Amino acid sequence: MSKNFSFAPRLMQASAASHYLGMSESKLLELARQGHFGRKECGGNRLFDIRDLDAFADSLKYEGEEKWRTTEAADAAFGIAAE
């Protein structure tokens, strides 16, 4: 039976965790094997902790982040004068 929650549960199976992060289950498991985040065990179930998933997502760089090291460079690119 499928359950719908109005909130994300603290511990999730791989299918729910991959949906939460917006990636395939195989990519989630590959990242876990590479040590980006761990799994917890409870009664034979391997579960992902939402806090670990959030920390992983927070650690990802934004696209193009490498280009802009300071706000001055971004301001100059958009023609905003420094004060």
N, C-alpha and C positions, 0 to 999 in steps of 0.2 A: 504494500500500500504506500502510495506517495504522500508525503506530508509537505505542506506549504507553511513556511514561517514568515511572520512579518518582520523578522530580524534574522541575521546570520547567526547560526549556532557557534559557540566557542570552538568546538572540535568538529571537524568535517572529514568525511571520506574523500578520496581522491576526486571523484566525479563532482562533488559539490565545491571542493577547493579549487579545482580548475575552472569551474564556472565563475566562482567568486573573483578569481584573478583575470578572467577573460582569455584563457588559453586552453589548448587541448590538454587532455589528461596525460597523453604521452609526453608532452613538453613539461608538464608539472612534475611527473615522475623522473624525467631526465634531470631537471634542475635539483630535485631532492637527492638523487644519486650523486650529483656533483657537489653536494654539501651546501647549497644556497639556503636551505632550511631543512629542518628535521621533521620526523614524524613521532608521535607518541603512541604507545601501545596500551590498550585497555581491553582485557578479555579476548585477546587474539585479534582485535581490530587495530589497524594502523590508521591513525587519524592525524590530520593537520590542524595545528592551532592557528586560529585567526590572527593572533598577535604576531606569530612568525610570518604569516603571509603578508600582513600589513607592513612589517619591518622590511621584508624583501621588496615589496612594491615601493616603499619610501626610499630605498637605497638605489633604485634605478635612476639613471640620468635622463633628463629631458632631451628630446631630439634637438640637436643644435646647441646644446649647452656648452660644448667645448669652444664654440666660436666666440662667445661673449664672456670674457673673464671679468670685466668691470661694467658698471652701468654707464661709465663715460663713453665706452666704445659703442654701446647700443644707442645712447643719446645722440652721438655724432652721426650715426647711420641714419637716424630718423630726423636729423636737423634740429634737435633740441639743444639750445644753448645752455652751457653750464652756468650756474649762478655763482 
